[in-house]
Amino acid sequence: MFQAELGAGILLAALVLCVVSILISFSAGHREDALLAPIGRRAFCAMAVMIVAAALVLEWALVGHDFEIAYVTEHTDRSLPLALTMAALYGGQEGSLLYWVLGVAVIGSVSLAAAARLGVKLTAYATGFLALVCLFYLIMLVFVASPFSLLATVPPDGLGLNPVLRDGGMLIHPPFMLAGFSFFAIPFSFAMAALLAGRNDVAWIAHTRRVALLGWGLQGVGLTLGMWWAYHVLGWGGYWGWDPVENVALMPWLVTTAYIHSAQIQERRGQLRAWTIFLVIVAFLLSIFGTYIVRSGIVTSVHSFAVSPLGPWFYGFLIVCVVTSAVLLAWRARSLGSPPLESAVSREGAFVAQNVIVMGITAAIFWGTVLPLVSGMFGTPLVVGPSYYERVGAPLFVLLLALLAVGPLLPWRRAGRVWLRALRWPLLAAALSLALLVLFGARSPGALVVLPLLAAALTTSALELARGGRAVQRAPGPWAGAAVRAARRNRRRYGASLAHIGIVVAIAGIAASHFWQTQTQVTLRPGQGFTVAGYHLAYQGLSSQVVGDHSVKTAHLTLGDEQLGPALASYPGLGAQALPRVAIRSTPIADLYLVLVSSRGQSVTITAFVNPLVTWIWAGVGLMILGVIFGNLGGAGPEPVAEPRALRRPAVARS
Amino acid sequence: MTSTLATLCLLLATPFVFWPLLRHWSVAPPGEPETDLASLRQAEMEEVEVDLASGRISSEEAARLRHELA
C-alpha cells in the first residue's frame, strides 16, 4: 500500500511542478526575464527528479512482488527472472509511459542546463514546450493510466509476462526504442521555441543536433535489436515484416536521417531553414503518431499486446501538436527565407536530393500504414503487404544508393570537372562488380542493379578515408599521432564515411538475404536427413522436457560434428500457446536457420532457411552507429548569442 | 495519503526551485540597483588608478578605461 501511495504522490508532485514550469517559463520567455527563466528550468529539473523517483518506486514494487498494485500483477509473477521482472518497468502500458516521460525529462533537463548560451527567451520557451510535452504524459499517468493503481483483492501471484517477451531481446529492444522516441521531443521543443522567439539562427540547431543524433542512434539500435529479436524469436526466417508498428518506428528515424543532413546545410550555408524546422517537427509528430498506432490497436499488428484505451488521448495530443506546430511555422514562414542553392550539382544539392528521396520513402511507408484506416472509412479496409513496400520503396532505395556513391565526392557550392574525374573509381567498381555478377550467373535484375551500386558507394567512402590516409602520410611526425590529429580535425567527414560504409555493409546483408534466401520444409523420421543449399542435416530424434510453466520439445539434428536443436515450447497455462525456438548457425557467409514446425510421435516437420550475409546487417548497423558517435564527439559548441552589455573593464595584461 | 505525500515532495522541491529568487532578494534588494552599479563603477575606477600607479597600464590606457567606465 505504501509503495502505491508513495509512487502516486510523487507523480502528483511531478505534475504540479510541470504546471509551475510551464507557467513560469512562458512568462519568463515573454518578458525575457532572466530571473524567472531559471526558476522555470529548475521546476522542470525538479519534475525530472520526481519522475526518476516514481520509476524507482515502481521498480521497488516490481522486485518486491507487491501484487496489490495492478501493474505488478499484470506483468510479473514470482517465477520470472529478476532481469525480466525489472524490465517489466517498460514492458506494460503504464510503465512504458512512465519510461517515455522519464527519457524526455532527464535528457531535457541536461539539454536545458547546457542551453544557457542560447539566451533567456529561447531557453525559457524551450523549457515551456518540453514541460508541455511532459504534461500530457503526466496527466495520463496521474488520471488515466496510473502504474500505481491498486487491486481490490491481492492475488497470491501475478499473471506473468507474455512468452514472446520472455527473451533477452525484451531487456534491450524496448528501452532503446522508447528512449529514441522520447528524445525527438527535445529538438522539437527547441524548434518550437525558436519559432515562438523569432530566432532563425543556427545556434539552437547546433545545440540540439547531438540530442537528435543520440535519439537517432538509440532508435537505430532499437530498430536493429527489434529486427534481431524478430529474427531469432518469431521463427519465420526473416527480420522485417513491414508490420505497422515496425513502420511507425522506422518513419521518424528516416525523417531524422534527412534532418541530420539538412542541418549541415543550414549550419554551413544558412540554407533550408524552414525545411530543417519542418523535419524536426515531422520527426516528433511521427513519433507521437507511432505511439498512437501502437496504443490504439487501430491497425492489426504483431505488437497487439500493447493495445489499450489510450488511443483517443494520443490522437487528441497528436492533433494539438500538429495544429500548434503548423500555426507557428506558418506565422514565422516569412522570416525563415534562405538563399537558394548556387547549383544543383553540389554537396548541398546532393543533400536536398537525399532529403527528397528519404521523405518520399517515408511518405510511401506512411501511406501503406494508414491505408487500412483511410480505405476503412469508405468501405472495406485495404491492407498492403511487403510486395507494396518493395515495389514502391525499391526504386527510391536504388536512387539513394546512387546518391551515396556520388554525393560524398561533390564539393560545396558548385561542382566542376574535377568531380567528374573523381567519379571514375566508383564507376569502375560498379562496372567490375556487374561483370563479376554476370560471370557468376546472377540474373536477378534487382541484384544486378543494387550490388554494383553498393560497390560504387563503398569505393566512394573508402576513397574519402584513403584521402585522409594520404594526408596523414605527408604530415610530419609519427604516423599514429598524425592520424589521430587528422581524425580529430575532420571528425564529421570521417564519421560520415564510416557511417556510409556501415550503411553499405548493412544494405549488402539485406540485399543478399533477400535475393538469395533458400527455404525448404521437410518431414523427417529419426535417421533421415536432408540437404539445403549445400548443408546436409541428419535428424537423430525428439526429446521432451518440462521447464517451469511450459514444456519444450526439441528436435536433435546434426550438421557434420555440430548439434542443432530447433524446439517448440508450449504454455498450457496460456491457452496452450506454442512458440518456436529457432536454431541458428551463424557465419559471416550465411545463417542456417532451423524451425521446428510440428511433431507427431518421433516424426517432425522442419523448415530450414539459408540466409546469406545476415550477420552483415548487424555489423553494418554497428559501424553506422560508431561512425555517427565518432563524427559528433567533441567539436565546436553552438555560437553564443550576444550578452547584454555589462559593467566590466577590458582585459588587461598583468605582469 | 497520496495528497500528503505529494505536498511533502513539493515542500522538499520548493527551496531548489525558488533558489534564484531567494538569492536575488538576499544579494540585491529591490530598489537599490543604481547604488550597486555605482559602487561597482567606483571599485573599477579605483582599480584603474592602482594599475596606473603601479605601472601596469599606461596613462593613455588609463584614460581610455576611465572614459569607458564613465
Chai-1 contact restraints between the chains, C-beta under 6 A:
chainA,res_idxA,chainB,res_idxB,connection_type,confidence,min_distance_angstrom,max_distance_angstrom,comment,restraint_id
A,E5,B,M1,contact,1.0,0.0,6.0,A-B,restraint_1
A,E5,B,T2,contact,1.0,0.0,6.0,A-B,restraint_2
A,L6,B,L5,contact,1.0,0.0,6.0,A-B,restraint_3
A,A8,B,T2,contact,1.0,0.0,6.0,A-B,restraint_4
A,G9,B,T2,contact,1.0,0.0,6.0,A-B,restraint_5
A,G9,B,L5,contact,1.0,0.0,6.0,A-B,restraint_6
A,G9,B,A6,contact,1.0,0.0,6.0,A-B,restraint_7
A,I10,B,C9,contact,1.0,0.0,6.0,A-B,restraint_8
A,L12,B,A6,contact,1.0,0.0,6.0,A-B,restraint_9
A,A13,B,A6,contact,1.0,0.0,6.0,A-B,restraint_10
A,A13,B,C9,contact,1.0,0.0,6.0,A-B,restraint_11
A,A13,B,L10,contact,1.0,0.0,6.0,A-B,restraint_12
A,V16,B,L10,contact,1.0,0.0,6.0,A-B,restraint_13
A,L35,B,H24,contact,1.0,0.0,6.0,A-B,restraint_14
A,P38,B,P20,contact,1.0,0.0,6.0,A-B,restraint_15
A,I39,B,P20,contact,1.0,0.0,6.0,A-B,restraint_16
A,R42,B,V17,contact,1.0,0.0,6.0,A-B,restraint_17
A,A43,B,V17,contact,1.0,0.0,6.0,A-B,restraint_18
A,A46,B,A13,contact,1.0,0.0,6.0,A-B,restraint_19
A,A46,B,F16,contact,1.0,0.0,6.0,A-B,restraint_20
A,A46,B,V17,contact,1.0,0.0,6.0,A-B,restraint_21
A,L647,B,L40,contact,1.0,0.0,6.0,A-B,restraint_22
A,R649,B,E44,contact,1.0,0.0,6.0,A-B,restraint_23
A,R649,B,L65,contact,1.0,0.0,6.0,A-B,restraint_24
A,V652,B,I57,contact,1.0,0.0,6.0,A-B,restraint_25
